[in-house]
Amino acid sequence: MTVSPSPFSHLILRTAGPDDQAALRRLAALDSRRPPQGHVLVAEADGEIHAAIAAEDGHTVADPFRPTADMVLLLRGRAQALGWMG
């Protein structure tokens, strides 16, 4: 997998917590999709969530106004490495 250099200074992949629900709803609204449910991994750049993936079904949401394609690839790879997706 080839990933382009990130324009963000800090990129963190982490499990979403209860405090992330509002950010996930906002992100889903920006992407015109439903929020991811269940166990969710997020890509956080410079302190803000820009993409997320649901463990159970691989449903993703991402900020359409940011360069998030590589973030989604990283989230998919991490979810697969964790055994979340088949």
Contacts in CASP RR format, 6 or more apart in sequence:
PFRMAT RR
TARGET T0000
AUTHOR 0000-0000-0000
METHOD contacts of the structure
MODEL  1
MTVSPSPFSHLILRTAGPDDQAALRRLAALDSRRPPQGHVLVAEADGEIH
AAIAAEDGHTVADPFRPTADMVLLLRGRAQALGWMG
1 73 0 8 1.000
1 77 0 8 1.000
3 70 0 8 1.000
3 73 0 8 1.000
3 74 0 8 1.000
4 67 0 8 1.000
4 70 0 8 1.000
6 45 0 8 1.000
6 67 0 8 1.000
6 70 0 8 1.000
7 67 0 8 1.000
8 45 0 8 1.000
8 46 0 8 1.000
9 46 0 8 1.000
10 45 0 8 1.000
10 46 0 8 1.000
10 47 0 8 1.000
11 43 0 8 1.000
11 44 0 8 1.000
11 45 0 8 1.000
11 71 0 8 1.000
11 74 0 8 1.000
12 43 0 8 1.000
12 44 0 8 1.000
12 45 0 8 1.000
12 47 0 8 1.000
13 41 0 8 1.000
13 42 0 8 1.000
13 43 0 8 1.000
13 44 0 8 1.000
13 74 0 8 1.000
13 75 0 8 1.000
13 78 0 8 1.000
14 41 0 8 1.000
14 42 0 8 1.000
14 44 0 8 1.000
15 39 0 8 1.000
15 40 0 8 1.000
15 41 0 8 1.000
15 42 0 8 1.000
16 24 0 8 1.000
16 36 0 8 1.000
16 40 0 8 1.000
16 41 0 8 1.000
16 42 0 8 1.000
16 49 0 8 1.000
16 52 0 8 1.000
17 40 0 8 1.000
20 40 0 8 1.000
20 42 0 8 1.000
20 49 0 8 1.000
21 35 0 8 1.000
23 48 0 8 1.000
23 49 0 8 1.000
24 35 0 8 1.000
24 36 0 8 1.000
24 40 0 8 1.000
24 42 0 8 1.000
24 49 0 8 1.000
24 52 0 8 1.000
24 61 0 8 1.000
25 35 0 8 1.000
27 35 0 8 1.000
27 49 0 8 1.000
27 50 0 8 1.000
27 51 0 8 1.000
27 52 0 8 1.000
27 61 0 8 1.000
27 62 0 8 1.000
27 63 0 8 1.000
28 34 0 8 1.000
28 35 0 8 1.000
28 36 0 8 1.000
28 61 0 8 1.000
30 61 0 8 1.000
30 63 0 8 1.000
30 64 0 8 1.000
30 65 0 8 1.000
31 61 0 8 1.000
31 62 0 8 1.000
31 63 0 8 1.000
31 64 0 8 1.000
33 59 0 8 1.000
33 61 0 8 1.000
34 59 0 8 1.000
35 61 0 8 1.000
36 52 0 8 1.000
36 53 0 8 1.000
36 54 0 8 1.000
36 58 0 8 1.000
36 59 0 8 1.000
36 60 0 8 1.000
36 61 0 8 1.000
37 54 0 8 1.000
37 56 0 8 1.000
37 59 0 8 1.000
38 54 0 8 1.000
38 55 0 8 1.000
38 56 0 8 1.000
39 54 0 8 1.000
39 55 0 8 1.000
39 56 0 8 1.000
39 84 0 8 1.000
40 52 0 8 1.000
40 53 0 8 1.000
40 54 0 8 1.000
40 55 0 8 1.000
41 52 0 8 1.000
41 53 0 8 1.000
41 55 0 8 1.000
41 75 0 8 1.000
41 78 0 8 1.000
41 79 0 8 1.000
41 82 0 8 1.000
41 84 0 8 1.000
42 49 0 8 1.000
42 51 0 8 1.000
42 52 0 8 1.000
42 75 0 8 1.000
43 49 0 8 1.000
43 50 0 8 1.000
43 51 0 8 1.000
43 52 0 8 1.000
43 68 0 8 1.000
43 71 0 8 1.000
43 72 0 8 1.000
43 74 0 8 1.000
43 75 0 8 1.000
44 50 0 8 1.000
45 66 0 8 1.000
45 71 0 8 1.000
50 62 0 8 1.000
50 63 0 8 1.000
50 66 0 8 1.000
50 68 0 8 1.000
50 71 0 8 1.000
51 60 0 8 1.000
51 61 0 8 1.000
51 62 0 8 1.000
51 63 0 8 1.000
51 68 0 8 1.000
51 71 0 8 1.000
51 72 0 8 1.000
51 75 0 8 1.000
52 60 0 8 1.000
52 61 0 8 1.000
52 62 0 8 1.000
52 75 0 8 1.000
53 59 0 8 1.000
53 60 0 8 1.000
53 72 0 8 1.000
53 75 0 8 1.000
53 76 0 8 1.000
53 79 0 8 1.000
54 60 0 8 1.000
55 79 0 8 1.000
55 82 0 8 1.000
55 84 0 8 1.000
55 85 0 8 1.000
56 84 0 8 1.000
58 76 0 8 1.000
58 79 0 8 1.000
58 84 0 8 1.000
58 85 0 8 1.000
60 72 0 8 1.000
60 75 0 8 1.000
60 76 0 8 1.000
62 68 0 8 1.000
62 69 0 8 1.000
62 71 0 8 1.000
62 72 0 8 1.000
76 85 0 8 1.000
79 85 0 8 1.000
80 86 0 8 1.000
END
